[in-house]
Amino acid sequence: MAGAGPLLTLNNGVRMPALGLGVFQSRPEQTTDAVASALVQGYRLIDTAAAYFNERQVGEGIARGGVARSKVFVTTKLWLTDYGYESTLRAFEVSRRKLGLEYVDLYLLHWPVPADFGATVAAYRAAEKLLADGRVRAIGVTKSVRPERIAENAGIFDFQLSPDEIAAIDALDSGVRGGPDPEAVDAKTFGLTIPD
């Protein structure tokens, strides 16, 4: 079995595994087994989101994985259509219930939404309440434009790519954005509503 790997320390002192399983685009029928298998293999971070439509299966996989809850770091994310104070609190409870957990380790606003800054700020205030109430251990928001944060994010790499490796990666660029421009995103961009 692989080790849990190194831990990263978040701003509030919470320690988060550096190695994790993300379940974006994992079909619900595959997710439970994937999560359970990842835990058996030593993964200790599981990353999901309300908009991935597989939180319930992530919870089932955690239950099946045989690892104590205190040893598994679970991240989930609030979707744009639930931004706002009361709607964030409600959406969190829906996610927590689907996951079958008493608390979530990291709760993120899925995208910043400059087009509805008021709702984004209200959502973050609600996340702060969830943190103060102990229902989440850490909170945050998926980018940064602050140079010092960008530098911190880049500081996770303790290796160097060769010129050939860099050229191979550069050759992958098709010049097409993989998603919408974050500056132009609003709650209508994706046409996605999260069901209870």
MARGURO-794929 format. One record per residue: z, x, y of N, C-alpha, C, O in turn; residue in three letters. Coordinates in steps of 0.05 Angstrom, whole numbers, padded with zeros to 5 digits, always signed. Example, Ala and Ser with C-alpha at 12.3 -4.5 7.8 and 13.67 -1.06 7.14 Angstrom:
BEGIN
+00156+00264-00114+00156+00246-00090+00156+00264-00066+00169+00285-00066Ala/+00142+00257-00045+00143+00273-00021+00157+00258+00001+00161+00268+00023Ser/
***
This chain:
BEGIN
+00000+00017-00024+00000+00000+00000+00000+00018+00025+00014+00038+00026Met/-00016+00010+00044-00017+00025+00069+00008+00021+00085+00022+00001+00082Ala/+00015+00040+00102+00038+00038+00120+00032+00019+00143+00009+00012+00148Gly/+00053+00011+00157+00050-00007+00179+00037+00006+00203+00027-00008+00221Ala/+00036+00032+00204+00023+00046+00226+00041+00049+00250+00064+00040+00250Gly/+00030+00062+00271+00046+00067+00295+00052+00041+00310+00038+00021+00307Pro/+00072+00042+00327+00080+00020+00343+00075+00027+00373+00078+00049+00381Leu/+00066+00007+00388+00063+00009+00417+00085-00006+00431+00093-00027+00421Leu/+00095+00005+00452+00117-00009+00467+00105-00023+00491+00093-00011+00508Thr/+00110-00049+00492+00100-00066+00514+00119-00062+00538+00140-00050+00536Leu/+00110-00073+00561+00125-00070+00586+00154-00078+00584+00172-00067+00597Asn/+00160-00099+00568+00187-00109+00566+00203-00097+00543+00225-00106+00536Asn/+00192-00075+00531+00206-00061+00510+00200-00071+00482+00208-00059+00462Gly/+00186-00094+00479+00179-00104+00453+00159-00085+00440+00141-00075+00453Val/+00164-00079+00414+00146-00060+00400+00126-00076+00384+00132-00095+00370Arg/+00101-00068+00386+00078-00082+00374+00062-00062+00356+00056-00040+00365Met/+00056-00070+00332+00040-00053+00315+00012-00047+00327+00000-00065+00339Pro/+00003-00022+00324-00023-00014+00335-00046-00024+00317-00068-00028+00327Ala/-00040-00029+00292-00061-00038+00273-00056-00067+00267-00034-00076+00260Leu/-00078-00083+00270-00075-00112+00265-00100-00124+00253-00121-00112+00254Gly/-00097-00148+00243-00119-00164+00233-00125-00186+00254-00108-00202+00260Leu/-00149-00186+00264-00158-00207+00282-00174-00227+00265-00189-00220+00247Gly/-00170-00253+00271-00183-00273+00255-00204-00289+00271-00210-00312+00264Val/-00214-00278+00293-00235-00290+00308-00259-00293+00290-00267-00274+00277Phe/-00271-00317+00289-00294-00323+00272-00288-00323+00242-00306-00323+00226Gln/-00262-00322+00235-00255-00325+00206-00254-00355+00201-00239-00370+00214Ser/-00270-00364+00181-00270-00392+00175-00243-00400+00163-00230-00385+00149Arg/-00233-00424+00170-00207-00433+00160-00203-00429+00130-00181-00420+00122Pro/-00224-00435+00115-00220-00432+00086-00218-00404+00076-00210-00399+00053Glu/-00224-00384+00093-00221-00356+00086-00196-00343+00098-00187-00322+00089Gln/-00185-00356+00118-00165-00343+00135-00138-00339+00120-00126-00318+00122Thr/-00129-00360+00105-00104-00357+00091-00103-00333+00073-00085-00317+00074Thr/-00123-00330+00056-00125-00307+00037-00127-00281+00052-00116-00261+00044Asp/-00143-00281+00074-00147-00256+00089-00120-00247+00101-00114-00223+00100Ala/-00105-00265+00113-00079-00258+00125-00060-00248+00104-00047-00228+00107Val/-00058-00263+00082-00039-00255+00060-00047-00227+00050-00029-00211+00045Ala/-00072-00223+00045-00082-00197+00035-00076-00175+00055-00067-00153+00047Ser/-00080-00180+00081-00075-00160+00102-00045-00152+00101-00039-00128+00104Ala/-00028-00171+00098+00001-00165+00098+00008-00149+00073+00024-00130+00075Leu/-00004-00155+00051+00001-00139+00026-00009-00110+00030+00004-00092+00020Val/-00030-00107+00045-00042-00080+00050-00027-00064+00071-00034-00041+00077Gln/-00007-00077+00084+00008-00062+00104+00004-00070+00133+00018-00059+00150Gly/-00015-00087+00138-00019-00097+00166+00007-00112+00174+00019-00126+00158Tyr/+00014-00109+00199+00038-00123+00209+00033-00138+00235+00051-00150+00246Arg/+00008-00137+00244+00000-00152+00268-00023-00171+00260-00043-00163+00248Leu/-00019-00197+00266-00040-00217+00262-00046-00229+00289-00029-00239+00303Ile/-00072-00229+00296-00081-00239+00322-00099-00264+00317-00120-00262+00304Asp/-00090-00286+00329-00105-00311+00327-00106-00324+00355-00097-00312+00374Thr/-00116-00348+00357-00117-00363+00382-00122-00392+00376-00133-00399+00355Ala/-00113-00409+00394-00118-00438+00390-00148-00443+00387-00157-00460+00371Ala/-00164-00428+00403-00193-00433+00402-00207-00421+00378-00231-00425+00374Ala/-00193-00408+00360-00204-00398+00335-00203-00420+00314-00216-00417+00293Tyr/-00188-00441+00318-00185-00463+00300-00176-00455+00272-00184-00466+00252Phe/-00158-00435+00271-00148-00427+00245-00118-00419+00246-00109-00405+00228Asn/-00104-00429+00266-00076-00422+00268-00060-00432+00244-00042-00418+00233Glu/-00066-00456+00234-00052-00467+00211-00055-00449+00187-00036-00444+00172Arg/-00080-00439+00183-00085-00422+00160-00072-00394+00163-00063-00382+00144Gln/-00070-00385+00188-00056-00360+00193-00026-00363+00185-00015-00346+00171Val/-00014-00386+00192+00013-00391+00185+00017-00392+00154+00036-00382+00144Gly/-00002-00405+00141-00001-00406+00111-00003-00378+00099+00010-00372+00080Glu/-00021-00362+00111-00024-00334+00101+00001-00318+00105+00008-00302+00088Gly/+00014-00321+00127+00039-00307+00133+00060-00316+00112+00075-00299+00101Ile/+00062-00342+00107+00081-00352+00087+00075-00340+00060+00094-00334+00045Ala/+00050-00338+00053+00042-00327+00027+00044-00297+00024+00047-00286+00002Arg/+00044-00284+00047+00042-00254+00047+00067-00240+00037+00066-00217+00030Gly/+00089-00254+00036+00113-00242+00025+00127-00222+00042+00144-00206+00033Gly/+00121-00221+00068+00134-00202+00087+00153-00218+00104+00146-00240+00114Val/+00177-00207+00109+00196-00221+00126+00184-00227+00153+00170-00210+00164Ala/+00189-00251+00164+00178-00258+00189+00184-00238+00211+00167-00233+00228Arg/+00208-00226+00211+00215-00207+00231+00198-00181+00230+00199-00166+00249Ser/+00184-00178+00209+00167-00154+00205+00138-00159+00212+00121-00140+00212Lys/+00131-00184+00218+00103-00191+00225+00101-00199+00254+00116-00215+00264Val/+00083-00186+00268+00079-00191+00297+00055-00210+00300+00033-00203+00292Phe/+00060-00234+00311+00039-00254+00312+00032-00259+00342+00049-00264+00359Val/+00006-00256+00347-00005-00262+00374-00023-00287+00372-00039-00290+00353Thr/-00019-00305+00391-00038-00327+00394-00043-00331+00424-00030-00320+00441Thr/-00063-00348+00429-00073-00349+00457-00077-00379+00465-00085-00396+00450Lys/-00071-00384+00491-00075-00410+00503-00104-00413+00512-00115-00395+00525Leu/-00116-00436+00506-00143-00440+00514-00145-00451+00542-00126-00464+00552Trp/-00167-00446+00556-00172-00453+00584-00167-00482+00591-00156-00488+00612Leu/-00174-00500+00573-00171-00529+00579-00142-00537+00579-00136-00560+00588Thr/-00124-00520+00570-00095-00526+00570-00080-00511+00592-00056-00512+00593Asp/-00095-00498+00611-00081-00485+00633-00068-00506+00651-00078-00528+00653Tyr/-00046-00498+00663-00029-00516+00678-00001-00514+00666+00001-00505+00644Gly/+00019-00522+00681+00047-00517+00671+00054-00534+00647+00059-00524+00626Tyr/+00054-00561+00650+00062-00578+00628+00043-00576+00605+00051-00577+00581Glu/+00017-00574+00610-00003-00573+00589+00000-00547+00573-00005-00546+00549Ser/+00008-00525+00586+00013-00500+00572+00037-00503+00553+00036-00495+00530Thr/+00059-00515+00563+00082-00519+00545+00075-00536+00521+00084-00530+00499Leu/+00059-00557+00526+00051-00574+00503+00033-00559+00484+00037-00561+00460Arg/+00014-00544+00495-00005-00529+00478+00009-00508+00462+00002-00503+00438Ala/+00029-00495+00474+00044-00475+00459+00058-00488+00435+00057-00477+00413Phe/+00070-00511+00439+00084-00525+00417+00064-00532+00395+00071-00531+00371Glu/+00040-00540+00402+00019-00547+00382+00013-00522+00366+00012-00523+00341Val/+00009-00499+00380+00003-00474+00366+00026-00465+00348+00022-00458+00325Ser/+00050-00467+00359+00074-00458+00343+00077-00475+00318+00083-00465+00297Arg/+00073-00502+00321+00075-00520+00299+00053-00514+00278+00059-00513+00254Arg/+00028-00509+00287+00007-00503+00268+00013-00477+00253+00009-00475+00229Lys/+00024-00457+00268+00030-00431+00255+00054-00434+00237+00058-00417+00219Leu/+00071-00454+00241+00095-00458+00224+00116-00437+00230+00131-00429+00213Gly/+00117-00428+00255+00136-00407+00263+00156-00417+00283+00151-00436+00298Leu/+00180-00405+00284+00200-00412+00303+00194-00400+00330+00201-00411+00351Glu/+00180-00377+00330+00173-00363+00355+00146-00349+00351+00138-00345+00328Tyr/+00134-00341+00373+00109-00325+00373+00116-00299+00386+00131-00298+00406Val/+00106-00277+00376+00112-00251+00387+00098-00245+00413+00110-00235+00432Asp/+00072-00252+00415+00057-00248+00440+00040-00273+00445+00024-00281+00428Leu/+00044-00284+00469+00029-00308+00477+00012-00300+00501+00023-00292+00522Tyr/-00014-00303+00498-00033-00294+00519-00048-00318+00530-00054-00337+00516Leu/-00055-00316+00556-00075-00334+00568-00101-00322+00559-00107-00299+00564Leu/-00118-00339+00546-00142-00328+00533-00161-00315+00552-00172-00294+00546His/-00165-00327+00575-00183-00316+00595-00169-00320+00622-00157-00341+00626Trp/-00172-00302+00641-00164-00309+00668-00186-00328+00679-00209-00325+00672Pro/-00178-00347+00695-00197-00366+00706-00195-00366+00736-00182-00383+00748Val/-00209-00347+00749-00208-00346+00779-00218-00372+00792-00210-00378+00814Pro/-00236-00386+00779-00247-00411+00790-00226-00433+00792-00228-00451+00808Ala/-00204-00431+00776-00182-00450+00778-00156-00433+00778-00140-00435+00759Asp/-00153-00418+00799-00131-00399+00801-00104-00413+00800-00085-00403+00788Phe/-00102-00437+00811-00077-00452+00811-00068-00459+00783-00044-00456+00776Gly/-00086-00468+00766-00080-00475+00739-00073-00450+00723-00055-00451+00705Ala/-00087-00428+00729-00081-00403+00715-00053-00394+00721-00038-00385+00703Thr/-00045-00394+00747-00018-00386+00755+00003-00405+00743+00024-00395+00733Val/-00002-00431+00742+00016-00450+00731+00020-00444+00701+00042-00447+00690Ala/-00002-00438+00687-00001-00431+00659+00017-00406+00654+00033-00405+00636Ala/+00013-00387+00671+00029-00362+00669+00059-00368+00674+00076-00357+00661Tyr/+00064-00385+00693+00092-00393+00699+00104-00406+00674+00128-00402+00668Arg/+00089-00423+00661+00099-00436+00637+00104-00415+00615+00123-00417+00600Ala/+00086-00396+00613+00090-00374+00593+00116-00359+00600+00130-00351+00582Ala/+00121-00355+00625+00146-00342+00633+00170-00358+00624+00191-00347+00615Glu/+00168-00385+00626+00190-00402+00616+00193-00399+00586+00216-00397+00575Lys/+00171-00399+00571+00172-00395+00542+00186-00368+00535+00201-00367+00516Leu/+00180-00348+00551+00193-00322+00547+00223-00323+00552+00239-00314+00536Leu/+00230-00336+00575+00258-00338+00582+00274-00354+00561+00297-00349+00556Ala/+00260-00374+00550+00273-00391+00529+00274-00378+00502+00286-00390+00484Asp/+00262-00355+00498+00262-00342+00472+00242-00353+00453+00243-00346+00429Gly/+00223-00370+00462+00203-00380+00443+00180-00361+00439+00164-00364+00420Arg/+00177-00342+00458+00158-00320+00455+00173-00294+00462+00192-00295+00477Val/+00164-00272+00451+00177-00246+00457+00162-00230+00478+00175-00213+00491Arg/+00137-00236+00483+00121-00223+00504+00098-00241+00512+00089-00258+00496Ala/+00089-00238+00537+00067-00255+00548+00047-00237+00562+00054-00214+00569Ile/+00024-00248+00567+00004-00232+00582-00022-00247+00585-00024-00271+00578Gly/-00042-00233+00597-00069-00243+00602-00088-00221+00594-00112-00224+00595Val/-00134-00231+00563-00151-00217+00545-00162-00193+00556-00177-00179+00543Thr/-00157-00179+00609-00171-00156+00622-00155-00147+00646-00136-00161+00653Lys/-00161-00123+00659-00149-00113+00684-00170-00102+00702-00190-00090+00693Ser/-00166-00104+00728-00183-00091+00747-00168-00070+00762-00178-00056+00780Val/-00142-00067+00755-00125-00047+00768-00129-00020+00755-00126-00017+00731Arg/-00136+00001+00771-00142+00027+00759-00119+00038+00741-00125+00050+00721Pro/-00094+00034+00749-00072+00045+00733-00070+00031+00706-00063+00044+00686Glu/-00075+00004+00705-00075-00010+00679-00099-00002+00662-00096+00002+00638Arg/-00121+00001+00674-00145+00010+00659-00139+00037+00647-00146+00042+00624Ile/-00127+00055+00662-00120+00082+00651-00100+00080+00628-00103+00094+00608Ala/-00080+00062+00631-00061+00058+00609-00074+00048+00584-00069+00057+00562Glu/-00093+00029+00587-00107+00018+00564-00123+00040+00550-00123+00041+00525Asn/-00136+00057+00565-00152+00078+00553-00135+00099+00540-00144+00114+00523Ala/-00109+00101+00548-00092+00121+00537-00084+00118+00508-00070+00135+00497Gly/-00093+00097+00495-00086+00093+00467-00102+00111+00448-00095+00114+00425Ile/-00123+00123+00458-00140+00139+00440-00130+00167+00438-00126+00181+00458Phe/-00125+00176+00414-00116+00203+00410-00137+00219+00394-00131+00236+00378Asp/-00162+00213+00399-00185+00227+00386-00207+00230+00406-00207+00218+00428Phe/-00227+00246+00398-00250+00250+00415-00275+00246+00399-00278+00256+00377Gln/-00294+00232+00410-00320+00227+00397-00338+00251+00403-00338+00263+00424Leu/-00354+00257+00383-00374+00279+00387-00398+00268+00403-00401+00244+00405Ser/-00414+00285+00415-00438+00276+00429-00456+00259+00412-00468+00239+00422Pro/-00459+00266+00386-00476+00250+00369-00464+00222+00364-00479+00202+00364Asp/-00438+00220+00362-00425+00194+00358-00428+00177+00383-00433+00153+00381Glu/-00425+00189+00406-00429+00175+00431-00458+00165+00434-00462+00142+00442Ile/-00477+00181+00427-00505+00173+00428-00510+00150+00409-00525+00132+00416Ala/-00498+00150+00386-00502+00129+00367-00491+00102+00378-00503+00081+00374Ala/-00468+00104+00390-00456+00080+00402-00473+00070+00426-00478+00046+00428Ile/-00481+00088+00443-00499+00081+00465-00524+00067+00456-00534+00049+00469Asp/-00534+00075+00433-00559+00064+00423-00555+00034+00415-00575+00020+00411Ala/-00531+00026+00411-00525-00002+00403-00528-00021+00426-00532-00045+00421Leu/-00527-00012+00451-00528-00029+00474-00555-00043+00476-00576-00029+00478Asp/-00555-00069+00476-00580-00084+00479-00584-00094+00507-00605-00105+00513Ser/-00565-00089+00525-00567-00097+00552-00561-00127+00556-00565-00137+00578Gly/-00551-00140+00536-00545-00169+00537-00514-00172+00535-00501-00160+00518Val/-00503-00187+00553-00474-00193+00553-00467-00208+00528-00481-00226+00520Arg/-00444-00201+00516-00435-00214+00492-00422-00241+00497-00417-00256+00478Gly/-00416-00247+00521-00402-00272+00529-00406-00276+00558-00420-00260+00572Gly/-00395-00298+00569-00399-00303+00597-00384-00283+00615-00365-00270+00606Pro/-00393-00281+00639-00380-00264+00659-00352-00276+00665-00351-00299+00674Asp/-00331-00261+00661-00304-00271+00665-00300-00282+00693-00283-00300+00697Pro/-00314-00271+00713-00311-00281+00740-00322-00309+00744-00316-00323+00763Glu/-00339-00318+00726-00353-00344+00729-00342-00365+00710-00351-00388+00710Ala/-00322-00358+00693-00312-00376+00673-00294-00397+00685-00278-00391+00703Val/-00297-00422+00675-00278-00443+00682-00274-00459+00656-00286-00453+00636Asp/-00257-00480+00658-00251-00495+00634-00275-00510+00622-00273-00518+00598Ala/-00297-00513+00636-00321-00526+00626-00340-00507+00613-00359-00516+00599Lys/-00337-00481+00617-00356-00461+00608-00362-00464+00578-00386-00462+00570Thr/-00342-00467+00562-00345-00467+00533-00348-00494+00520-00356-00497+00497Phe/-00340-00515+00535-00342-00543+00524-00324-00546+00499-00331-00559+00480Gly/-00300-00533+00500-00283-00532+00477-00256-00544+00484-00244-00537+00504Leu/-00247-00563+00468-00220-00575+00471-00205-00571+00446-00216-00574+00424Thr/-00180-00563+00448-00163-00557+00425-00149-00583+00416-00134-00595+00431Ile/-00154-00592+00391-00141-00616+00381-00112-00610+00373-00105-00587+00367Pro/-00095-00631+00374-00068-00628+00365-00068-00624+00335-00046-00621+00322Asp/
***
